[in-house]
Amino acid sequence: MRRQRLVFGTYDVPDARLLDRFVAAGGRAVDVANVYRDGESSRAVARWLRGRDAADVTLYAKGCHPPRCAPAQVGEEVDRARALLGVERLDVFLLHRDDPALPVTAWADALLEQVAAGTIAAFGVSNWTVERLRALHREVGGAALHAFSNHFSLAELVAPPWPDCLAMTASELRDMGTLGMSVIAWSSLATGFFAGRDVPGWDSPRNRERRERARDLAGELDTTPTAVALAYVLAQPAHVLAAVGTTSATHLDDAFAAAELELSPTQTAWLASAPS
Ligand SMILES: NC(=O)c1ccc[n+]([C@@H]2O[C@H](COP(=O)([O-])OP(=O)(O)OC[C@H]3O[C@@H](n4cnc5c(N)ncnc54)[C@H](OP(=O)(O)O)[C@@H]3O)[C@@H](O)[C@H]2O)c1
């Protein structure tokens, strides 16, 4: 179900009513991180989780953001995420960054130790190169490696909005289908670029042309350019999930409306083929 491919992003501290609305509309996954708003976003999710059936929501919890990006700190970061979120065991713990100077085995050992201890059910990585992800997959197999999260949207990333953030291409996304994991596209709306915001990380002639095309198609389909851009991400294979951040009930409803919007292969190809 396409609605379940939306992931509620918590870079901004989430409002409990918005999270309720998200689940009522069919959303089933929340993206959190130890560093978001210095832990306040995770605490808000913990308050929301209290008294509800946590089993109907998957939490993707990130830790080990620099300067705490070391295998020796995985245990502490897992414990911090569990404490902030008020859960005994994390559904999926993701490394927020890589340290490419280290062999992937160092990370693999630290993550598998947490699985063995029962503090995490599964793990993943974010802002890793696809090459390093594949090396990790070879090391640990598919059993516990459940998620990968880099940037992907209709707009190509031209400058990382945060240091060492990485994007992935549409062909990399497709190829990752063979790894049997969920791939979460973060900032899937290019942080408001399609709503007309000229955010430096995505502002380029090619992306402006893509935004024009999204506007044209939105006019034809009687929807918004943002909805078209999100539908483009959801037009990728089913293992691709879209992390969306919003503080607005209307924008959240727009995201679910976009999940119903199925673009044709021709429309998808036309959006992505904008010349610079
Ligand atoms: N793994 C990582 O390193 C990483 C990096 C970045 C983000 N993330 C995750 O991905 C999530 C989403 O990314 P993001 O929050 O950076 O960016 P995003 O989802 O691409 O865009 C969010 C922005 O778009 C606006 N917006 C949303 N829906 C809209 C609509 N229908 N019309 C107009 N504007 C709309 C929001 O404003 P309103 O509040 O007004 O709706 C907000 O300013 C984050 O919350 C976080 O969980 C992960």
The ligand as an SDF file (V2000), in Angstrom:
LIG
                    3D

 48 52  0  0  0  0  0  0  0  0999 V2000
   19.2310   10.6320    7.3150 N   0  0  0  0  0  0  0  0  0  0  0  0
   19.5100   11.9150    7.2210 C   0  0  0  0  0  0  0  0  0  0  0  0
   20.6600   12.3240    7.2570 O   0  0  0  0  0  0  0  0  0  0  0  0
   18.3880   12.8950    7.0530 C   0  0  0  0  0  0  0  0  0  0  0  0
   18.6540   14.1670    6.5310 C   0  0  0  0  0  0  0  0  0  0  0  0
   17.5810   15.0440    6.3700 C   0  0  0  0  0  0  0  0  0  0  0  0
   16.3020   14.6530    6.7060 C   0  0  0  0  0  0  0  0  0  0  0  0
   16.0770   13.4090    7.2140 N   0  0  0  0  0  0  0  0  0  0  0  0
   14.7120   12.9560    7.5670 C   0  0  0  0  0  0  0  0  0  0  0  0
   13.8400   13.2260    6.4870 O   0  0  0  0  0  0  0  0  0  0  0  0
   12.7310   13.9740    6.9650 C   0  0  0  0  0  0  0  0  0  0  0  0
   12.1920   14.8460    5.8420 C   0  0  0  0  0  0  0  0  0  0  0  0
   13.1860   15.7410    5.4280 O   0  0  0  0  0  0  0  0  0  0  0  0
   13.0740   17.3100    5.6640 P   0  0  0  0  0  0  0  0  0  0  0  0
   12.1400   17.5730    6.7910 O   0  0  0  0  0  0  0  0  0  0  0  0
   14.4750   17.8020    5.7360 O   0  0  0  0  0  0  0  0  0  0  0  0
   12.5450   17.8390    4.2850 O   0  0  0  0  0  0  0  0  0  0  0  0
   11.3070   17.5550    3.2980 P   0  0  0  0  0  0  0  0  0  0  0  0
   10.3940   16.5350    3.8300 O   0  0  0  0  0  0  0  0  0  0  0  0
   11.9040   17.3620    1.9780 O   0  0  0  0  0  0  0  0  0  0  0  0
   10.5970   18.9860    3.3160 O   0  0  0  0  0  0  0  0  0  0  0  0
   10.0850   19.5440    4.4750 C   0  0  0  0  0  0  0  0  0  0  0  0
    9.6840   20.9690    4.1780 C   0  0  0  0  0  0  0  0  0  0  0  0
    8.7020   20.9630    3.1410 O   0  0  0  0  0  0  0  0  0  0  0  0
    7.5700   21.6860    3.5660 C   0  0  0  0  0  0  0  0  0  0  0  0
    6.3850   20.9970    3.0400 N   0  0  0  0  0  0  0  0  0  0  0  0
    5.9520   19.7550    3.3140 C   0  0  0  0  0  0  0  0  0  0  0  0
    4.8280   19.4690    2.6330 N   0  0  0  0  0  0  0  0  0  0  0  0
    4.5420   20.5640    1.9030 C   0  0  0  0  0  0  0  0  0  0  0  0
    3.5050   20.8960    0.9970 C   0  0  0  0  0  0  0  0  0  0  0  0
    2.5130   20.0270    0.6920 N   0  0  0  0  0  0  0  0  0  0  0  0
    3.5180   22.1160    0.4170 N   0  0  0  0  0  0  0  0  0  0  0  0
    4.5050   22.9940    0.7180 C   0  0  0  0  0  0  0  0  0  0  0  0
    5.5190   22.7450    1.5680 N   0  0  0  0  0  0  0  0  0  0  0  0
    5.5360   21.5360    2.1620 C   0  0  0  0  0  0  0  0  0  0  0  0
    7.5910   21.6630    5.0620 C   0  0  0  0  0  0  0  0  0  0  0  0
    6.9830   22.8290    5.5670 O   0  0  0  0  0  0  0  0  0  0  0  0
    5.6480   22.7320    6.4720 P   0  0  0  0  0  0  0  0  0  0  0  0
    6.1180   22.3810    7.8370 O   0  0  0  0  0  0  0  0  0  0  0  0
    5.0680   24.0850    6.3590 O   0  0  0  0  0  0  0  0  0  0  0  0
    4.7690   21.6760    5.8670 O   0  0  0  0  0  0  0  0  0  0  0  0
    9.0660   21.6480    5.3710 C   0  0  0  0  0  0  0  0  0  0  0  0
    9.5970   22.9410    5.4540 O   0  0  0  0  0  0  0  0  0  0  0  0
   13.3100   14.7530    8.1540 C   0  0  0  0  0  0  0  0  0  0  0  0
   12.2860   15.2580    8.9840 O   0  0  0  0  0  0  0  0  0  0  0  0
   14.1560   13.6940    8.7910 C   0  0  0  0  0  0  0  0  0  0  0  0
   13.3600   12.8080    9.5540 O   0  0  0  0  0  0  0  0  0  0  0  0
   17.1040   12.5230    7.3810 C   0  0  0  0  0  0  0  0  0  0  0  0
  1  2  1  0
  2  3  2  0
  2  4  1  0
  4  5  1  0
  4 48  2  0
  5  6  2  0
  6  7  1  0
  7  8  2  0
  8  9  1  0
  8 48  1  0
  9 10  1  0
  9 46  1  0
 10 11  1  0
 11 12  1  0
 11 44  1  0
 12 13  1  0
 13 14  1  0
 14 15  2  0
 14 16  1  0
 14 17  1  0
 17 18  1  0
 18 19  2  0
 18 20  1  0
 18 21  1  0
 21 22  1  0
 22 23  1  0
 23 24  1  0
 23 42  1  0
 24 25  1  0
 25 26  1  0
 25 36  1  0
 26 27  1  0
 26 35  1  0
 27 28  2  0
 28 29  1  0
 29 30  1  0
 29 35  2  0
 30 31  1  0
 30 32  2  0
 32 33  1  0
 33 34  2  0
 34 35  1  0
 36 37  1  0
 36 42  1  0
 37 38  1  0
 38 39  2  0
 38 40  1  0
 38 41  1  0
 42 43  1  0
 44 45  1  0
 44 46  1  0
 46 47  1  0
M  CHG  2   8   1  16  -1
M  END
$$$$
